[in-house]
Amino acid sequence: MAAEDLMNQGITVAKVFSFLFPFIFLLANLGQAAVLYYGGVQIINSTLTLGEWQKFSLYLIYVFFPIGQLGFIISQMSAASASATRIFEILDARNDVVNKPDARPLPAIQGKLAFEDVTFRYFGGDPVLAHISFTVPPGQTVAVLGATGSGKSTVINLIPRFYVSEGRVTIDDIDVRDVTLESLRSQIGIVLQETNLFTGTVRDNIAFGWPDASDEEVIATAELAHADAFIQSLPAGYQTILGERGSGLSQGQLLAITRAALADPRILILDKATSSVDTRTEQQIQAALEKLLEGRTSFVIAHRLSTIRHADQVLGIDDGLIVERGRHTDLLERRGAYYDLYMIQFQREESATKRTNGQGPRAPA
């Protein structure tokens, strides 16, 4: 329906433009023809000089250009009107996730997290997640694996209450629906595949959300996240100005990890944080994550199995259901879907290793 409305609005704009543009030029050319004809007659009859006729022609051109621009403006106004309608629809839309009237602040948490018979569906459609249940003790790292569209990202999006679901999601046995969104999300750190950096200094990007952080805290956190050496190599260090979305920055993911670490969250979510970086940067990120994950309840979504082989739990999700659960070594012994996925990537990594340094094959870990 929305695509059809957009098409109809585009057709309307095209019709207006296709009419106004030739019509205005037609009027201008008719006017020029009239000036040429009547001016030529008067010049022949010596009632008008050539200079006066030239001035009149120039005046006509000066009048024509604003009128021509008016045609463009009218067509642009039609497009702007259609765009403004959509923008105001978005601005006026109500968020489905709001605080309950009696919501209370979430106290400092230990990090125990549980899903109890959780089901989620978009707009009344088929369930994306169906009766998901699992428990994560404080400080454990959970890896979530699955094919595209299996529901693994939906699982982690329910923790900070980005969506409304059926069932219960609890943190330290407290239902996340019973606490305020601000207090809940302030204790959760998220690092996404798409790095969200803004125009400003490196220091301001790291302290985004925590503007009261001191320079010493920012630097100490960057050292913890193995980002300090990279930042110091920039032209102005922590005062280097970044472009929109961190343009020109090859290791922006390290800044996103440093920003998450600065908040010192008890729950950390990594959504494919290393899937769009090169091997060298991935090694730096892995070193940063080893420090960052210590003592925190962490959820990791990754396509590279090297990122999650040391997780305390691995959840294999397929079509909205948990089909496998266990540690890396246990799942390899079961020879299920996780084993197949691991062997495919293991063979790919072995082939790359042989091409780069000629090393022989290694046994699966």
ABEGO torsion letter per residue (X at the ends): XAAAAAAAAAAAAAAAAAAAAAAAAAAAAAAAAAAAAAAAAAAAAGABBAAAAAAAAAAAAAAAAAAAAAAAAAAAAAAAAAAAAAAAAAAABBBABBBBAABBBBBBBAGBBBBBGBBBBBGGBBBABBGBBBBBBBGBBBBBBEBBGAGAAAAAAAAAGABBBBEBBBBGGBBAAABBAAAAAAABBBBBABBBBBBEBAAAAAABGBAABBAAAAAAAAAAAGAAAAAAABAAEAABBBBBGGBGBAAAAAAAAAAAAAAGBABBBBBGAAAABBAAAAAAAAAAAAAAABGBBBBBBBABAAAAAABABBBBBBGGBBABBEBAAAAAAAGBAAAAAAAAAAAAAAAAAAAAAGBBBBBBX
